[in-house]
């Protein structure tokens, strides 16, 4: 299976993402690489340990934006919920959503990485 | 002839988001990028005169979008259209944005067509990249329906639609003079934009009878409630169809701002400089030219120069280069007015 088909299987709205980029699948794939690079720089555990919820919100907001623009729908939906929960003062609930999305996130990022 | 691309500065801390936007814009625009507000301000101060628009993310580290706007205000940089990029048009963002003259919001995730038509309409570009065949057909149908209603209203109130017909035709001539690289296929877009001028006073439909078709001075003095400008924009924006967004935005803007002046002394919002789109400013020029020129029994060179001179002497009414279009398009204008006689 190729990269885009594998991502479709994982719930990524590939066709929507490619359409946003004017139908250019090659650029879409290249940007998935940029997304992967970005995701590798983010870690939430230290922030949760230090209760640095503003930092978590900022990171989650950034991931939400990038995931949305690349139509990585499972991550976009999850990080949207995380941002909303953090902004309404519910960090524990946000953490629960984060814990639940991490396995899916890992699968998606592994699929991208293995195609590079 | 080398195509001139409008230059857009993208200020966003997310490399992915900048790249997506850059790709969306790549066919019609050239882009500069800045990874935070502070770098963005440096680039604006360095490149300001060559920038056609700024796309500014609200949430950024170092300096956020409102920090950038504050710095621009302090440096009196107020002539470049700015669009705020945000995932949420929260009440706070909207309230903060109202302090500055923002040309609009662009939502994340980006809707490709929406980004393109927002920029195209604001920067006076024809909708080559944002309009599909279906969009054009739906828009033409909307225009026909609206025109039927408006003509009936004008007739009922004893108003001659001739002035509005001539405005639209004159705007078509001026648009063909304004753009240097039009081909046959572009004429569809030119006709859509120029037809918008026909409706610039449609707001009179909503005014109480004793305020309808009063002179512009009356409008200037009267309460906003009785202003035909905002009323006209409201009528046009009743159409929520995605297919008609490009035309609705241009026509609504013409209704709302065709009495604004380049020097900021117009009404209702005292919009100045390039914040008023070139389409709307050309609509104003067409309005004033026809109002003065048509009334002459003969449309000869002397009358043309008299009217043109009067418009040129009214410095600050429109962008400085626009009255020159009257000279550039004189042959077509002469031919047109001789035919309508």
Interface residues (C-beta under 8 A of the other chain):
Chain A: X19 X20 X21 X22 X24 X27 X31 X34 X35 X38 X58 X61 X62 X64 X65 X66 X68 X69 X70 X71 X76
Chain B: X13 X14 X15 X16 X17 X19 X20 X23 X24 X27 X59 X61 X87 X108 X109 X110 X111 X112
